[in-house]
């Protein structure tokens, strides 16, 4: 076996792991967006969102 095999294998494993991490991050982001939409539909708002109506008045 040559060194080329080990180099190719290390690159393939590295790219595979980076691909898995990117896919996992993308899928997790989609899941969090679905959760936020479900909470928003249930009337639960994020603290960072702008309040509407009387809740947003300053005294």
Phi and psi in degrees as GROMACS dihedral restraints (atoms count N, CA, C in turn):
[ dihedral_restraints ]
;  ai    aj    ak    al  type     phi  dphi    fc
    3     4     5     6     1   -99.6    20    10
    4     5     6     7     1   171.6    20    10
    6     7     8     9     1   -69.4    20    10
    7     8     9    10     1   -24.4    20    10
    9    10    11    12     1   -59.1    20    10
   10    11    12    13     1   -37.5    20    10
   12    13    14    15     1   -61.3    20    10
   13    14    15    16     1   -46.0    20    10
   15    16    17    18     1   -66.5    20    10
   16    17    18    19     1   -38.9    20    10
   18    19    20    21     1   -65.1    20    10
   19    20    21    22     1   -47.6    20    10
   21    22    23    24     1   -60.8    20    10
   22    23    24    25     1   -43.5    20    10
   24    25    26    27     1   -62.9    20    10
   25    26    27    28     1   -42.2    20    10
   27    28    29    30     1   -65.8    20    10
   28    29    30    31     1   -40.5    20    10
   30    31    32    33     1   -64.8    20    10
   31    32    33    34     1   -42.1    20    10
   33    34    35    36     1   -63.4    20    10
   34    35    36    37     1   -43.0    20    10
   36    37    38    39     1   -65.4    20    10
   37    38    39    40     1   -42.6    20    10
   39    40    41    42     1   -62.0    20    10
   40    41    42    43     1   -49.6    20    10
   42    43    44    45     1   -63.6    20    10
   43    44    45    46     1   -35.7    20    10
   45    46    47    48     1   -63.8    20    10
   46    47    48    49     1   -44.4    20    10
   48    49    50    51     1   -66.5    20    10
   49    50    51    52     1   -39.4    20    10
   51    52    53    54     1   -64.3    20    10
   52    53    54    55     1   -40.9    20    10
   54    55    56    57     1   -63.0    20    10
   55    56    57    58     1   -42.1    20    10
   57    58    59    60     1   -64.5    20    10
   58    59    60    61     1   -42.1    20    10
   60    61    62    63     1   -64.4    20    10
   61    62    63    64     1   -41.5    20    10
   63    64    65    66     1   -65.7    20    10
   64    65    66    67     1   -42.9    20    10
   66    67    68    69     1   -64.3    20    10
   67    68    69    70     1   -43.0    20    10
   69    70    71    72     1   -62.3    20    10
   70    71    72    73     1   -43.9    20    10
   72    73    74    75     1   -62.9    20    10
   73    74    75    76     1   -43.4    20    10
   75    76    77    78     1   -64.0    20    10
   76    77    78    79     1   -46.9    20    10
   78    79    80    81     1   -65.4    20    10
   79    80    81    82     1   -39.2    20    10
   81    82    83    84     1   -66.2    20    10
   82    83    84    85     1   -38.7    20    10
   84    85    86    87     1   -61.9    20    10
   85    86    87    88     1   -41.4    20    10
   87    88    89    90     1   -64.1    20    10
   88    89    90    91     1   -39.5    20    10
   90    91    92    93     1   -65.6    20    10
   91    92    93    94     1   -41.7    20    10
   93    94    95    96     1   -65.1    20    10
   94    95    96    97     1   -37.3    20    10
   96    97    98    99     1   -63.7    20    10
   97    98    99   100     1   -40.5    20    10
   99   100   101   102     1   -63.2    20    10
  100   101   102   103     1   -41.3    20    10
  102   103   104   105     1   -63.5    20    10
  103   104   105   106     1   -42.6    20    10
  105   106   107   108     1   -63.6    20    10
  106   107   108   109     1   -40.1    20    10
  108   109   110   111     1   -65.3    20    10
  109   110   111   112     1   -39.0    20    10
  111   112   113   114     1   -66.0    20    10
  112   113   114   115     1   -41.8    20    10
  114   115   116   117     1   -65.8    20    10
  115   116   117   118     1   -40.4    20    10
  117   118   119   120     1   -63.8    20    10
  118   119   120   121     1   -40.4    20    10
  120   121   122   123     1   -67.1    20    10
  121   122   123   124     1   -28.4    20    10
  123   124   125   126     1   -81.9    20    10
  124   125   126   127     1    -3.8    20    10
  126   127   128   129     1    93.6    20    10
  127   128   129   130     1     5.4    20    10
  129   130   131   132     1   -90.7    20    10
  130   131   132   133     1   121.1    20    10
  132   133   134   135     1  -104.5    20    10
  133   134   135   136     1   154.7    20    10
  135   136   137   138     1   -81.0    20    10
  136   137   138   139     1   148.3    20    10
  138   139   140   141     1   -62.7    20    10
  139   140   141   142     1   -28.6    20    10
  141   142   143   144     1   -79.6    20    10
  142   143   144   145     1   -13.2    20    10
  144   145   146   147     1   -78.7    20    10
  145   146   147   148     1   154.0    20    10
  147   148   149   150     1   -75.8    20    10
  148   149   150   151     1   128.0    20    10
  150   151   152   153     1   -71.1    20    10
  151   152   153   154     1   152.4    20    10
  153   154   155   156     1  -116.0    20    10
  154   155   156   157     1   157.1    20    10
  156   157   158   159     1    73.9    20    10
  157   158   159   160     1  -147.4    20    10
  159   160   161   162     1   -68.8    20    10
  160   161   162   163     1   -20.7    20    10
  162   163   164   165     1   -65.9    20    10
  163   164   165   166     1   -26.3    20    10
  165   166   167   168     1   -92.2    20    10
  166   167   168   169     1     1.4    20    10
  168   169   170   171     1   -75.7    20    10
  169   170   171   172     1   139.2    20    10
  171   172   173   174     1   -94.7    20    10
  172   173   174   175     1   144.1    20    10
